[in-house]
């Protein structure tokens, strides 16, 4: 939740586009199935700082549907470019983004600090 709070309330990833961001709810259980947050970093460039699909909902086409819906809405709103970042170890997401026409612009390292067990 802290990541989403930062996206919504701070502009490090651009201005949060609340009306364009998506939340998917699995109606039979009312579980959060997925979310896709959108920001505007320029008048013609949007950024996707977060896509998350619940484990039990992965592989069902939800990520594809949410991405297509978002990209179509952004295009209708005048955005010509959309960026996102993903770790190359998330091969399913990488394949999805490539199928949707995204191309790798730059590869960079990701750093993680883990607290030592006590």
C-alpha positions, -999 to 999 in steps of 0.1 A, spaced: 0 0 0 29 24 6 39 21 -31 4 31 -42 3 60 -17 35 73 -31 22 70 -67 -11 88 -58 2 115 -35 38 122 -47 48 131 -83 80 111 -86 63 90 -113 43 119 -128 7 131 -120 -16 103 -110 -44 96 -135 -71 85 -112 -98 84 -139 -77 62 -161 -62 38 -135 -80 4 -132 -90 -19 -104 -103 -54 -111 -125 -71 -85 -134 -108 -87 -172 -104 -80 -180 -139 -67 -155 -134 -38 -150 -96 -39 -112 -102 -39 -89 -77 -55 -79 -95 -88 -57 -68 -103 -48 -31 -105 -31 -9 -130 -20 26 -120 -13 53 -146 5 86 -144 12 114 -168 48 125 -171 42 148 -201 12 160 -220 18 132 -246 35 106 -224 20 84 -198 37 60 -174 25 27 -159 42 27 -124 24 -4 -112 6 -34 -127 -3 -62 -102 -24 -93 -108 -32 -115 -79 -15 -150 -81 -48 -168 -84 -58 -146 -113 -26 -148 -133 -27 -166 -166 -63 -159 -172 -59 -129 -196 -67 -102 -169 -33 -85 -174 -38 -84 -211 -73 -71 -209 -63 -43 -184 -33 -33 -205 -54 -31 -237 -81 -11 -220 -56 13 -205 -37 18 -238 -69 24 -258 -81 49 -232 -47 67 -232 -47 69 -270 -82 84 -270 -70 109 -245 -42 120 -267 -12 102 -252 12 90 -279 38 73 -257 35 50 -227 65 38 -206 69 12 -178 96 -7 -161 97 -44 -154 124 -68 -141 136 -91 -168 130 -120 -144 93 -114 -147 92 -132 -180 54 -134 -182 51 -96 -179 79 -91 -204 62 -113 -229 29 -95 -224 44 -61 -229 63 -73 -260 30 -87 -275 14 -53 -269 42 -36 -288 64 -23 -260 102 -24 -268 131 -24 -244 146 10 -244 171 5 -216 183 -22 -193 194 -14 -158 201 -31 -125 177 -34 -96 190 -33 -61 174 -50 -31 184 -48 6 172 -76 28 174 -74 66 195 -102 81 175 -127 101 177 -122 138 
